Amino acid sequence: MEFFGGLVSTAQPVVNAAGAGQKLRIQNLSMVFERDGESVSALEDINLDVSEGEFVCIVGPSGCGKSTLLNVLAGFLSSTKGSVTIDGEAVSGPDPRRILVFQERGVFPWLTVEGNIGFGLSKLPRAKREERIAHYVQTVRLQGFEKAYPSDLSGGMKQRLQVARALAVNPDILYLDEPFGALDSITRVIMRGELMRIWQTERRTILFVTHDIDEAVQMADRVVVLSSRPARIKDILTVDIPHPRNISSPRYLELRDELLKQIGLAYEI
Amino acid sequence: MRSIAKPRVWESFFWPVVAAALLLAVWHYSVVFTGTKVFPSPTSVQTGVGELLQKHVLWADIGDSLRRVALGFGAAVLIGIPVGLWLGWSAAANQVVNPVLQILRPISPIAWIPVAIIFFGVGDRAAIFLVFLASFFPIVLACVSGVSSVSPVLRSAGRNLGLSTPQLLRRVIFPAALPQILVGVRLALGIAWVVVVAGEMIAVDSGLGYLVIDSRNSGKRYDLVVAAMLMIGIIGLALDFSVRRVERIKSVRWGFRDAS
C-alpha cells in the first residue's frame, strides 16, 4: 500500500499535452460508506488535476469505486474528506454544467429522441430550443429518428441519445460511467470513434470510467489507474500518441501492456 | 406451435363465437331439460332486453350507473393520483399514512354501505361515495409503488439536467410511474363498476343494480334480471377496453413491454 502511495506522488505533476487551463481539481478525496453499522472505505486520498478540454480515462478492477468517484465528482454523493473544485468553485450538488452519462437506461423512455435531447432546454425560447435539438440530432447522427421512442432504438443509439441530451445543455464537463459497457464489441468500437469525433469538434473536458484497457488507450490523453477497493490512484499514464491512433503501432501496444501490468492482468490467456 | 404464434384473423373471431354459441346452447338445453319455470332461457332474456329497451328504463338506468361511476371514479383519480405521488415521494408521509391505508384497504366497499347511508342518506351521493372509496385505494397504492420503482438513474438524470423537486415530480417521477399508475386505474375502474351495482341494490332506486333487484322483487322477472346482468357485463367489458386503449399511447407503451 505504501508503495502505491509513493507512485501517486511521482505521477502527480503530469499535465496534459494540450497545456490548457486547469478545470477540475480533486484534493485528498476520501469516501467512507456506512453499511450495516460497519464503515466501508470506497475512495482513499484521491488527488487529480484535469485540464480544460482534456480526455481522462479512469480504469480499475470492477467494484473498485470508479462509479463512486464519478458520482462524487458529479455532485450526487458528498465525500467524507477532501474537496472537488471546478474552476475554483467547490462542487456541492448536481449541476447542468457537468453531466453524468450512465451505462444504460439513462434516457427517458416516455419521450421521443427530440423530447430527450430538449429535456434540459425548457428555459430556452422555442426556436432556439429546436435549433439546438436539430444540431445535436446531427452531432450524434440520429437523423430520421427524431420522433422515435427509445424502445425503438438500438443500445448504441440510446447511448448516443444520452450523449446528445448531455451535450445539449452545454456542459463544460462530461462524466461518462462505462457508457459503452452494455454494448456488443462491434458497436463499442464504432461508438469510440463517434465519441472521439464529437470530443474533437465539441471540445469538452471528459472523464471516462471504463474497465476496458483498449478503450482507455485508444481515446484518453491520460489514463488514471485505480487500485482495488478502497480505490487509490496507482498510476497515471500519459498516452502520447496523436489522433487518429494506430492501434497496432508499437507505442500503442507498449502502453497497453503497461496498463495491463498496472491492473495486474496477465496478457496471455 | 400455433398456440404461441399469433392466431390468424378469422380464428380470432371464429373461436370466441364458437365458445359463446356453445355456452348459449348449454344454457338453453339446461333450461329445456330441467323444465325450470324460474330461470329464463336465452330467448326469453332476449325478449326481456327488448322489453327493457321499449320501456326506456334501460337507457336511464345505464346512464345513472355510468354517471355515478364517472363522478366517484373521477374524484378518486383526481385526488388519488396526487396523494399517491406524494406518499410515494415522501418516505415520512408514507410512514405516517401507510398503516391507516393498510387497515382501510382490505375493507370491502360493500361493508361501507351502512356508513355511506349514515353520511349521505339513501341517494346518489351515497352510491358515488362508495364508488370513490372502492377506486381510491387501488389508485393510491399503484402510485406509491409506481413512484418507489422509478429507476434512480432517471431521477439522477433529471436532477443533473437542472430540475427542482416539483419539476422532478412532474417531469420525471410522474411519467416514469405512469404505466404502473394506469394499471391501478384500470383495476380501480373494474372495481368501481362492480361496486356501483352493489351500491345501487341498497342505497338508491335507479341504475343497473337497482334494475336487477327491482326486477326480482316486483314479480320475480328473472328474464329481466339476467338481461340486466348481461348489460352490466357488456358495459364493464367496454370500460376495461377503453382503459386498455390508453395503455397503447406511445408515451406509456414502453412500460407495458419487456424491453424499455
Interface residues (C-beta under 8 A of the other chain):
Chain A: A74 F76 P94 D95 P96 I99 L100 F102 R105 G106 F108 P109 W110 L111 F119 G120 Y149 P150 S151 R165 V169
Chain B: S151 V153 L154 S156 A157 R159 N160 L161 G162 R171 V172 P175 A176 L178 K250 S251 V252 R253 W254 G255 R257 A259 S260
